[in-house]
Amino acid sequence: QVQLVESGGGLVQAGGSLRLSCAASGRTFSNNAMGWFRQAPGKEREFVVSISWTGVSTDASDSMKGRFTISRDNAKNMVYLQMNSLKPEDTAIYYCAASRYSRTYRNAPSEYHYWGQGTQVTVSS
């Protein structure tokens, strides 16, 4: 059974940093694109960042470029999201996702077939 489990969420003050982790099990995703999405209360799920299977190529939403960085460790089947300069509007549940077919980074939720349960990130002002 494929599982993605996020960790590292919590409460942080504006301007602070958090590092989220996503542990994959049940199959290897070393040949697949992975990404992070988020969903705030009352809003649709939103693309955050994504990474190609090699980890060389990444993409990020414009509002997060320069603040959020995605990385991966294929040997450990892990993906990470480093978030710096956090703002109250970054408050949301953050989800890890993996594509079943794509190797290059993707920013549409429909491109991803496996999802974690999410981890809450709350940024106080």
Contacts in CASP RR format, 6 or more apart in sequence:
PFRMAT RR
TARGET T0000
AUTHOR 0000-0000-0000
METHOD contacts of the structure
MODEL  1
QVQLVESGGGLVQAGGSLRLSCAASGRTFSNNAMGWFRQAPGKEREFVVS
ISWTGVSTDASDSMKGRFTISRDNAKNMVYLQMNSLKPEDTAIYYCAASR
YSRTYRNAPSEYHYWGQGTQVTVSS
1 26 0 8 1.000
2 24 0 8 1.000
2 25 0 8 1.000
2 26 0 8 1.000
2 27 0 8 1.000
2 98 0 8 1.000
2 114 0 8 1.000
3 24 0 8 1.000
3 25 0 8 1.000
3 26 0 8 1.000
3 116 0 8 1.000
4 22 0 8 1.000
4 23 0 8 1.000
4 24 0 8 1.000
4 96 0 8 1.000
4 97 0 8 1.000
4 98 0 8 1.000
4 114 0 8 1.000
4 115 0 8 1.000
4 116 0 8 1.000
5 22 0 8 1.000
5 23 0 8 1.000
5 25 0 8 1.000
5 96 0 8 1.000
5 116 0 8 1.000
5 117 0 8 1.000
6 20 0 8 1.000
6 21 0 8 1.000
6 22 0 8 1.000
6 94 0 8 1.000
6 95 0 8 1.000
6 96 0 8 1.000
6 116 0 8 1.000
6 117 0 8 1.000
6 118 0 8 1.000
6 119 0 8 1.000
7 20 0 8 1.000
7 21 0 8 1.000
7 22 0 8 1.000
7 23 0 8 1.000
7 119 0 8 1.000
8 18 0 8 1.000
8 19 0 8 1.000
8 20 0 8 1.000
8 21 0 8 1.000
8 119 0 8 1.000
9 18 0 8 1.000
9 20 0 8 1.000
9 94 0 8 1.000
9 119 0 8 1.000
9 120 0 8 1.000
9 121 0 8 1.000
10 18 0 8 1.000
10 119 0 8 1.000
10 120 0 8 1.000
10 121 0 8 1.000
10 122 0 8 1.000
11 122 0 8 1.000
11 123 0 8 1.000
11 124 0 8 1.000
12 18 0 8 1.000
12 86 0 8 1.000
12 121 0 8 1.000
12 122 0 8 1.000
12 123 0 8 1.000
12 124 0 8 1.000
13 123 0 8 1.000
13 124 0 8 1.000
14 86 0 8 1.000
14 87 0 8 1.000
14 88 0 8 1.000
14 123 0 8 1.000
14 124 0 8 1.000
14 125 0 8 1.000
15 84 0 8 1.000
15 85 0 8 1.000
15 86 0 8 1.000
15 87 0 8 1.000
15 123 0 8 1.000
16 84 0 8 1.000
16 85 0 8 1.000
16 86 0 8 1.000
16 123 0 8 1.000
17 82 0 8 1.000
17 83 0 8 1.000
17 84 0 8 1.000
17 85 0 8 1.000
17 86 0 8 1.000
18 83 0 8 1.000
18 86 0 8 1.000
18 121 0 8 1.000
19 80 0 8 1.000
19 81 0 8 1.000
19 82 0 8 1.000
19 83 0 8 1.000
20 36 0 8 1.000
20 80 0 8 1.000
20 81 0 8 1.000
20 83 0 8 1.000
20 94 0 8 1.000
20 96 0 8 1.000
20 119 0 8 1.000
20 121 0 8 1.000
21 78 0 8 1.000
21 79 0 8 1.000
21 80 0 8 1.000
22 34 0 8 1.000
22 36 0 8 1.000
22 78 0 8 1.000
22 79 0 8 1.000
22 80 0 8 1.000
22 81 0 8 1.000
22 96 0 8 1.000
22 116 0 8 1.000
23 77 0 8 1.000
23 78 0 8 1.000
24 77 0 8 1.000
24 78 0 8 1.000
24 79 0 8 1.000
24 98 0 8 1.000
24 114 0 8 1.000
25 77 0 8 1.000
28 74 0 8 1.000
28 77 0 8 1.000
29 53 0 8 1.000
29 74 0 8 1.000
29 77 0 8 1.000
29 98 0 8 1.000
29 114 0 8 1.000
30 53 0 8 1.000
30 74 0 8 1.000
30 77 0 8 1.000
31 53 0 8 1.000
31 103 0 8 1.000
32 53 0 8 1.000
32 98 0 8 1.000
32 99 0 8 1.000
32 100 0 8 1.000
32 101 0 8 1.000
32 102 0 8 1.000
32 103 0 8 1.000
33 50 0 8 1.000
33 51 0 8 1.000
33 52 0 8 1.000
33 53 0 8 1.000
33 98 0 8 1.000
33 99 0 8 1.000
33 102 0 8 1.000
33 103 0 8 1.000
33 104 0 8 1.000
33 105 0 8 1.000
33 106 0 8 1.000
33 111 0 8 1.000
34 50 0 8 1.000
34 51 0 8 1.000
34 70 0 8 1.000
34 72 0 8 1.000
34 79 0 8 1.000
34 96 0 8 1.000
34 97 0 8 1.000
34 98 0 8 1.000
34 99 0 8 1.000
35 48 0 8 1.000
35 49 0 8 1.000
35 50 0 8 1.000
35 51 0 8 1.000
35 70 0 8 1.000
35 79 0 8 1.000
35 96 0 8 1.000
35 97 0 8 1.000
35 98 0 8 1.000
35 105 0 8 1.000
35 106 0 8 1.000
35 112 0 8 1.000
36 48 0 8 1.000
36 49 0 8 1.000
36 50 0 8 1.000
36 68 0 8 1.000
36 70 0 8 1.000
36 79 0 8 1.000
36 81 0 8 1.000
36 94 0 8 1.000
36 95 0 8 1.000
36 96 0 8 1.000
36 97 0 8 1.000
37 45 0 8 1.000
37 46 0 8 1.000
37 47 0 8 1.000
37 48 0 8 1.000
37 94 0 8 1.000
37 95 0 8 1.000
37 97 0 8 1.000
37 109 0 8 1.000
37 112 0 8 1.000
38 45 0 8 1.000
38 46 0 8 1.000
38 48 0 8 1.000
38 90 0 8 1.000
38 92 0 8 1.000
38 93 0 8 1.000
38 94 0 8 1.000
38 95 0 8 1.000
38 121 0 8 1.000
39 45 0 8 1.000
39 46 0 8 1.000
39 92 0 8 1.000
39 93 0 8 1.000
39 95 0 8 1.000
40 46 0 8 1.000
40 89 0 8 1.000
40 91 0 8 1.000
40 92 0 8 1.000
40 93 0 8 1.000
43 92 0 8 1.000
45 95 0 8 1.000
45 109 0 8 1.000
46 61 0 8 1.000
46 92 0 8 1.000
47 61 0 8 1.000
47 107 0 8 1.000
47 108 0 8 1.000
47 109 0 8 1.000
48 60 0 8 1.000
48 61 0 8 1.000
48 64 0 8 1.000
48 68 0 8 1.000
48 81 0 8 1.000
48 94 0 8 1.000
49 58 0 8 1.000
49 59 0 8 1.000
49 60 0 8 1.000
49 61 0 8 1.000
49 64 0 8 1.000
49 68 0 8 1.000
49 69 0 8 1.000
49 70 0 8 1.000
49 81 0 8 1.000
50 58 0 8 1.000
50 59 0 8 1.000
50 60 0 8 1.000
50 70 0 8 1.000
50 105 0 8 1.000
50 106 0 8 1.000
50 107 0 8 1.000
51 57 0 8 1.000
51 58 0 8 1.000
51 59 0 8 1.000
51 70 0 8 1.000
51 71 0 8 1.000
51 72 0 8 1.000
51 79 0 8 1.000
51 105 0 8 1.000
52 58 0 8 1.000
52 103 0 8 1.000
52 104 0 8 1.000
52 105 0 8 1.000
53 74 0 8 1.000
53 103 0 8 1.000
53 104 0 8 1.000
55 71 0 8 1.000
55 72 0 8 1.000
57 104 0 8 1.000
57 105 0 8 1.000
58 69 0 8 1.000
58 70 0 8 1.000
58 105 0 8 1.000
59 105 0 8 1.000
59 107 0 8 1.000
60 66 0 8 1.000
60 68 0 8 1.000
60 69 0 8 1.000
60 70 0 8 1.000
61 107 0 8 1.000
66 84 0 8 1.000
67 83 0 8 1.000
67 84 0 8 1.000
67 85 0 8 1.000
67 86 0 8 1.000
68 81 0 8 1.000
68 82 0 8 1.000
68 83 0 8 1.000
68 84 0 8 1.000
69 81 0 8 1.000
69 82 0 8 1.000
69 84 0 8 1.000
70 79 0 8 1.000
70 80 0 8 1.000
70 81 0 8 1.000
70 82 0 8 1.000
71 79 0 8 1.000
71 80 0 8 1.000
71 82 0 8 1.000
72 78 0 8 1.000
72 79 0 8 1.000
72 80 0 8 1.000
73 79 0 8 1.000
73 80 0 8 1.000
79 96 0 8 1.000
81 94 0 8 1.000
83 90 0 8 1.000
83 121 0 8 1.000
86 121 0 8 1.000
86 123 0 8 1.000
87 123 0 8 1.000
88 123 0 8 1.000
88 124 0 8 1.000
88 125 0 8 1.000
89 123 0 8 1.000
90 121 0 8 1.000
90 123 0 8 1.000
91 121 0 8 1.000
91 122 0 8 1.000
91 123 0 8 1.000
92 120 0 8 1.000
92 121 0 8 1.000
93 118 0 8 1.000
93 119 0 8 1.000
93 120 0 8 1.000
93 121 0 8 1.000
94 118 0 8 1.000
94 119 0 8 1.000
94 120 0 8 1.000
94 121 0 8 1.000
95 115 0 8 1.000
95 116 0 8 1.000
95 117 0 8 1.000
95 118 0 8 1.000
96 115 0 8 1.000
96 116 0 8 1.000
96 118 0 8 1.000
97 109 0 8 1.000
97 112 0 8 1.000
97 114 0 8 1.000
97 115 0 8 1.000
97 116 0 8 1.000
98 112 0 8 1.000
98 113 0 8 1.000
98 114 0 8 1.000
99 106 0 8 1.000
99 111 0 8 1.000
99 112 0 8 1.000
99 113 0 8 1.000
100 113 0 8 1.000
100 114 0 8 1.000
101 113 0 8 1.000
102 111 0 8 1.000
106 112 0 8 1.000
END
